[in-house]
Structures are given as structure tokens and as C-alpha cells.
Amino acid sequence: MLIPESDLAVNRGGDVFSMLESMDYLTEDESTYDATMVPIVENSRIGANVVALEDIMEFCESNGIEDMGYAVSQICEASNVEPSTLAFSVQETSVIADDDMAQLVSDVMSEGCNVLAVPPSPYDPLNEMAGMAVEACMNGDDSLLEAYANFDFYEFLDEATINNDKAGVLNNLQNYITQYDSTGDKTLLKRIRTILGHYAGGRYAHVDPTKIVDEKGNIKGAVKNAIMSTADIKADRASRKTRRMSRRLNGAQKSEDIANGVADTPAAPATPAAGDAKTDTAGVTPEKIDEVVKDAEKKNPNFIARAIANLNRWAVKLKRNRTKPGVDHGIIDKIVAKIASAVAYLTKKLGAEKYRHQMNAANA
């Protein structure tokens, strides 16, 4: 296999090495990962001092320690903490994605130690999209859950559109086409085709975006008419508008069902970055969807584990509130079953990616 010089890390890293040469370096003693640097957090709710297994493993690797028990004793001694008061935490995604970490957790638990799972961040766009998919299921629409499981994240784009009225859709479409014409960015092309596919009934979804604008770069009248005259889209807009009167799809408020106790801790609204356009949803912006799509395209087991963990989080919330007064547990059971099917599908996908990565590593 011929490897072009342009692909070599040495060639690409020239500027990086120059930058490193301009930096001062810490001495070996100054860069040592000392036991006092491993954080231990007091948790009064569970009555224990919590240390992350990931931090312990990093401490072991940095210091060439193979005996985890010895490492824990060193960490406790350095922080003046009694080992019997310790509990361990682990990222949920680490357990799902990393077989070695899952085995370590199993070993630690078999020793009678308390291990606490750390859920994904509520600000993760995947958590917000999982919440949107669950709410759609509550309203009888499984399409977003299917899209989530298949990583068709641009299906969530319409819910993150700045305006859902006709003028807003056309304005967004015009902006995307103008940007695409000047940059050729494929993510913009996907946005354009998603909007055309949804609002124009698929009529222009696969047409070259430069072909639906005039010589001045403005959207042609025929396209505008196709979008504005689609009766099904009008009905869909009306339905969304009605639903949104009582909640925001992915913000601090969830659907009426969730607000009434189906899920006790709704997703936290993400804080928009400075300069981001204001949206009528709290966190899932087109830019965030682009980032998620790019992460998904890397086919990294960690991303799939992240998708599973965020979706599973909603199943746990639903099951936790299943027996609360006034909650229709039959509906909850059906939605949990749908989530379980999606998680099972993603788990198979994760297994395939783990195997592929192992084969790539073995053949490297």
C-alpha cells in the first residue's frame, strides 16, 4: 500500500513540533502523577468517599503500578481517607464500550465494593435527541427513535429549525444553499436535502442545490411554491405547533406526560455558544447535529456506547416512575419495550465495531 507523504504524521506535524520547541517543559519530578492528585469526592447522600475507577487506572498506568489494591491504599494514605469509606465510580459509557473496564467493574463488585455508574451529561446533544425520540413515541410517532438507532441524526434537524413557519424554512434553506455554494460543505448538503425532502415532499431532495436557485442565487419560484403548497406539511406544522404550545421538545420542560411524572429529571437545557442563533428549542441546534453526525461517522465504539447510554437513561427514568399515581403503566411499558429494541440494535452495532477495531489493531 502506497502512503502519500501528505498523509504522514511527520509531514503534518511540522508546525506542532515547532510549537512544542517554543514551550518550556516540566521536569520529570514536576510531571509525576502523585497519589495526592487523584480526586476523592465526599458524597453525603450515600455516606462514602467516591473515587473514579478511570482516575485510579490512570494513576496506575502513570506510575507503573499493576496492583490496584496497592494503588488504592497509596491514594487513601495520601488524602488521609480510610479505605473502608471508599466507593468507586465509573462512566457508564466506559463500561459499555470497554470490555476491560467492564471486567474490572465486575471484579471490584465481586469483592463487595460499591460501584456507582456515572450517567452521560444532560447537556450531551445525544441525551436531548433521545428525549425528543421518547417524547415522539409518547405521541405515537416512532420515527425519531428509529432515526436515532440508525444514526440518521439529520431527522432531528426539523425540530431544531429556527422557525417552523414557511418563511423561516425558506430563509434557512436559502442560507444553507448560499453557504454550500461557497464552501461545498457536505454537511450543509445533507441539511439542504433533509429540508427539501421534508417540506417539498421529496420532490427536490436529490437535486443539485445550485440547480434550484436563479442566477442571483435566490431560490426559484417553483421550489418556493412546492414547499408552500404541500398540504401534508401544513398539517404536520399545525400538529407540531399544537404540541409545542404546552412544552418545549428538548428543553427544561418535556412533554405533559413527562412533566406529570413519567420522567422525574428532564434533560437540562444546553447553553448556546456565544454567537449562536437563537432557536425555539433549548439545545439541539443544526450545528450540534453536525457535530454529532461527524462523531458518528468515525465509527468509534465509544460513540455507540454514548448513544446507548443516553437512550438507556430515558428507559431508566420511565421505569422509575412507572408505578406513580396517575401514570398509565401500560403506555410506559410499551415505550420501554421500544427503547429496549433500539438499545439491542445499537448493542449489536457496538459489538461489530469492537470486533472491527480489534481486527484493525491486530493487523496494524
C-alpha positions, -999 to 999 in steps of 0.1 A, spaced: 0 0 0 14 34 -11 12 60 17 13 96 3 38 118 20 10 143 27 -7 116 49 24 111 71 21 125 106 56 138 105 47 160 75 15 173 90 31 177 124 59 201 114 41 231 129 32 212 160 68 203 167 79 239 161 53 249 186 65 224 211 100 236 208 89 270 218 74 257 250 91 252 284 89 216 297 81 204 332 108 183 348 102 146 354 95 152 391 71 181 383 51 160 359 47 130 381 12 119 388 12 118 425 -13 100 447 -24 133 462 -36 144 427 -62 116 425 -95 133 434 -117 118 461 -151 134 465 -172 132 497 -208 121 490 -231 126 520 -261 110 502 -245 76 500 -222 81 530 -190 74 512 -159 90 497 -160 84 459 -131 79 436 -133 73 399 -120 40 386 -108 58 355 -86 80 377 -72 50 396 -63 33 363 -46 65 351 -26 67 383 -16 30 380 -5 35 344 14 67 351 33 50 379 38 15 366 16 0 393 -1 -33 385 -17 -40 419 -49 -19 421 -52 -26 458 -18 -11 464 -27 19 443 -59 25 463 -40 23 496 -15 48 483 -43 72 473 -61 68 506 -30 74 526 -21 105 506 -55 120 511 -59 108 547 -90 88 539 -100 55 555 -102 28 527 -133 13 542 -151 46 534 -144 44 497 -169 38 469 -159 37 433 -175 55 403 -173 46 366 -185 63 335 -215 44 321 -201 47 286 -168 32 297 -185 1 310 -205 -3 277 -176 4 253 -146 -11 271 -146 -48 278 -116 -45 301 -133 -18 322 -165 -39 324 -144 -68 337 -127 -45 362 -160 -33 375 -172 -69 378 -141 -78 398 -144 -48 421 -181 -55 428 -173 -92 434 -150 -80 462 -181 -64 479 -171 -28 469 -198 -3 460 -195 9 423 -216 38 411 -224 45 375 -219 80 362 -246 88 335 -238 109 304 -240 146 307 -275 160 305 -260 186 281 -250 160 256 -269 166 224 -275 128 222 -294 130 255 -315 158 241 -322 139 209 -330 107 229 -355 127 249 -371 140 217 -374 105 204 -390 93 236 -415 121 236 -424 114 199 -431 78 210 -455 92 236 -473 109 208 -475 78 188 -446 85 164 -416 60 165 -398 77 136 -373 96 157 -365 66 178 -358 46 146 -337 75 132 -317 77 165 -309 40 164 -298 42 128 -278 74 134 -300 94 110 -295 124 131 -305 149 104 -340 136 110 -338 158 141 -329 188 121 -365 200 115 -371 201 153 -341 223 157 -351 247 129 -350 284 139 -385 289 125 -411 263 116 -433 287 95 -429 288 58 -408 320 57 -384 305 83 -379 273 64 -372 292 32 -349 315 50 -329 286 64 -329 269 31 -316 300 13 -288 305 39 -277 268 36 -276 269 -2 -256 301 -2 -231 287 22 -229 254 3 -224 272 -29 -193 290 -15 -179 261 6 -191 228 -8 -195 216 27 -212 181 26 -229 186 60 -247 216 45 -257 195 16 -273 170 40 -292 198 57 -305 211 24 -317 177 13 -333 170 46 -353 202 45 -363 197 8 -372 161 15 -394 171 44 -410 203 32 -412 196 -5 -424 160 -3 -391 147 -16 -396 164 -50 -362 182 -49 -344 162 -22 -318 148 -46 -315 178 -69 -282 197 -70 -289 227 -47 -272 250 -73 -299 240 -98 -328 253 -77 -316 289 -75 -316 315 -101 -286 334 -115 -286 357 -84 -285 327 -61 -321 331 -49 -344 301 -46 -365 297 -77 -403 303 -75 -412 267 -84 -393 254 -54 -410 280 -32 -444 270 -45 -436 233 -39 -427 240 -3 -456 263 4 -483 243 -13 -477 209 4 -509 201 23 -493 173 44 -466 196 56 -491 222 66 -509 196 87 -477 185 102 -468 221 111 -501 225 127 -497 194 147 -462 204 159 -475 239 168 -502 224 189 -478 201 207 -453 229 213 -479 251 230 -476 231 262 -439 222 262 -405 225 246 -393 193 230 -358 193 243 -355 220 269 -360 222 306 -397 213 301 -407 180 285 -440 168 273 -470 169 295 -466 132 302 -430 137 314 -438 168 334 -466 149 352 -441 124 365 -432 100 337 -396 112 339 -386 130 370 -355 147 358 -359 162 323 -329 170 302 -311 201 311 -312 229 285 -279 233 268 -263 267 269 -259 281 234 -224 291 225 -217 328 220 -229 340 187 -253 310 181 -286 318 165 -315 317 189 -337 287 184 -372 278 195 -357 247 212 -333 249 241 -303 229 229 -303 208 197 -291 233 171 -281 224 135 -245 230 145 -248 204 173 -264 179 150 -235 184 126 -210 177 154 -229 145 163 -230 134 127 -193 139 124 -187 119 156 -209 91 143 -191 89 110 -159 80 128 -175 46 137 -159 47 172 -172 22 198 -172 50 223 -197 70 203 -221 40 200 -217 34 238 -226 70 243 -257 67 222 -267 36 241 -261 52 275 -282 83 266 -311 62 254 -309 38 283 -311 68 306 -346 76 294 -357 40 299 -345 41 335 -364 73 341 -396 58 326 -394 26 347 -386 45 378 -419 64 375 -440 35 362 -460 30 394 -466 66 403 -502 76 408 -519 88 376 -493 72 353 -505 48 326 -480 20 331 -493 2 300 -481 31 278 -448 33 297 -442 -5 293 -447 -2 255 -423 27 252 -397 10 274 -400 -21 251 -394 1 221 -364 16 237 -351 -18 246 -353 -29 210 -334 2 199 -307 -5 226 -305 -41 215 -299 -30 179 -273 -5 189 -256 -31 211 -252 -54 181 -238 -25 161 -213 -18 190 -202 -55 190 -195 -53 153 -175 -21 157 -155 -36 187 -146 -66 165 -136 -44 136 -113 -22 158 -97 -54 173 -90 -67 138 -76 -34 127 -53 -33 158 -42 -69 152 -34 -62 116 -16 -29 122 
